[in-house]
Amino acid sequence: MSAIEPSVLISAYSSGIFPMGMENGRLSWFSPDPRGILPIADFHVPRSTRAELLRSGFEIRVNTMFNNVVLACSGRQQTWITKEIITSYERLHKMGYAHSVETWRDDKLLGGLYGVSIGGAFFGESMFSNAPSASKAALVWLMEHLKNRSFILHDTQWTTPHLAMFGGYEIPRDDYIRTLEGAVLLPVNFTG
């Protein structure tokens, strides 16, 4: 199975570029303008969502089922998460650059997300949910974690209505690149 070399992926992310698998089986590289971000310091959780999460009984785990999270994220009718993408991110995970935040209840994986971290930048890749609010729980936990670990950038690539309800917005690519350049140099990391 072919895969993108980890050094190529790390260099691309550090330059504001990310890959996606296309329907024709090819790989394409993107650097959107404008670029979607979630503000770490000013992350907004709607009151109704916070109450919902408190009642949910979810448990959050990190990096215990990375492969399962990526596979669940790819389980859509249309997906950019091809076998090549899966293999590439599994390699990044083994090297400590890719992470999963997982939502569990009664010892069942119900939702989660995965992404890449380099310095003080986290690059969100995809989310899935097999129970109401399971992906929201993972996102809320992640944002608190990034804040506590002194991350300064959460890249969402594009902004969706789901991300907008949490304060997600778009900035010009030039502004994004300036922020990114400082973020990847920060001496912080996701797990240690």
N, C-alpha and C positions, 0 to 999 in steps of 0.2 A: 504494500500500500504506500503510495507516494504521500509525502508530507512536506510542509514548509519547514525549512531549517529554523530552529529556535532563534539563532542569531539574526536571521532575516526578519522574523516577526518582532523581536525586541527592537531592532533598529527602526522598523516601520512604525510601530506604536510610538516610539520616542520622537518620530518625525511627523506625527499626526496622520498616519496612514494605516488602514486596516483592510484585511481581506474578507471577501464573501464568495461563497460558491454560487455559481449561476446555474440556471436550468439546463444549459447545454453541457454541463459538466466541467466547464472551465472555471478558473479562479479569476476574480477581478479585484482590483485594489481601489479604495475610496478615501477621499479626504474632503468631506462635505463643507460647503460654505453657504449658509452659516452652519455652525456646529452646535449640537445639543449638549447641554451640561446640566447637572443637578448641583445647586449650591450646597456645599457641605456645612458651612457655618450657619446658613439661614434656611436649612432644610425644613419644610413645612409638612406637618402631618395633620390632616383635617381631624377635628375633634371626633367626628363620627367614626372615622377609621381607627383612631386610637382606642375608643371604647370597644369597637368590634374586636380588635386584636387582644384586648385585655380579657374578653370573654372566650376567646378561641381555644385556649388550652394548648397552643403551639409551643414546641420546643425548637430552638435554633441550634443547629450543629454546623460546623465549618470543616470543609475538606474531608468528610468521611465517606462520601459517595460521589466524588467528582464526575466520574464517567457516567453514572446514572443520571446526574443532573443534565449533563450535556446531551445525552441521548433523549431525555424527556423534552428538552428544549427543541430538539430536532424533529420531534414527532408531530409535525404539522403537515397539512396537505402541501403547502408551499413553504420551503425552507431553504435558507442559504447555508445551513449547517450540513455540509456534505461529509462523506467519509474522510476525505483529505483534511477538512477542517477539524473533524473530531480527533483524528490521529495527531494533528499538529498541536492542538490544545492539550491533549493528554501528555505530550512531551513537555510542554511548558509547565503543566501542573507538577510533573515529577521534578522539574528544576526549581519549583517554588515561585513561579511567576503567575500561574493561573490558579484561581481559587473558586470554590463553590460555597455558597451560603444556603443552607438547607432547612426547610421547614418540616418538622416532624410532629406527629401526634399518634399516640398508642403504638409507637415503634414503626410507623409507616411514613415513608417519604411522600409528602403531599404537595410540595412546591419548592421553589428555590430559584437561584440565579447563579451565573458564573461570569467571571471577567478576569482581566489581566491587571496586575499591579507592577509598576516600575517606579521606584522612589516614592514620592508623594502623590502619584497619579494612579487612579483606578479607572480602568476602561471597561464599562459594563458591556457585556456581549448579548446575553439573552436571559429570559425568565420563563418559568412555567408554573402552572397552578392546577392541581387536581382537586382542590377544595377551596371554597370561598375565602378570599383574602390570604391564601398561603403565600403567594408571591409578594404581596404587600408586606407581610410580616418579615420576609427575608430582606426586602429593600429597607424597611425601617431599621432593622437591626444593623444592616450594612452601613447605613449613613451614620448611625451613632458610633459604630466601630471606626469608620474613617475619621470622624471628628476626634475621637479619643486617641487615635494613632498619629494625629497631626498631618493627615493628607490635606492637600489644598485643591485637588481637581478630581471631579467625577465626570468623566466623559460618557455621554449616552449616545453619541454619534448623531442621532436625530432626536427631535422632541415629539413625543406622542401625547394624546390627550391624557393617558394614564400617568405619564411622567409630569405633565403640566399641573395636574392636581396636587403634586408634591412640590411645586415651585420650579420645575424644570423649564428652561428657556434656551434660546439660541443666541450665540454671539458670533460676530464675524470671524472667519478663519484666522486672520492675522492676529486678532486678540487671543484667540484660542492657542495659537502657536507660541505666542509670548508667554502665556501662563504655563503651557506645557513644558517649555524649555526650562523654566525654574523648577517645576514640580518634579520632573524626573531626576533632578540632581539632589533632591532632599534626602538626607540620611535617615529615612524612616522605611519601615516595611510592614507588610500586611500581618504577619504572624508572630514576629519575635521582637 
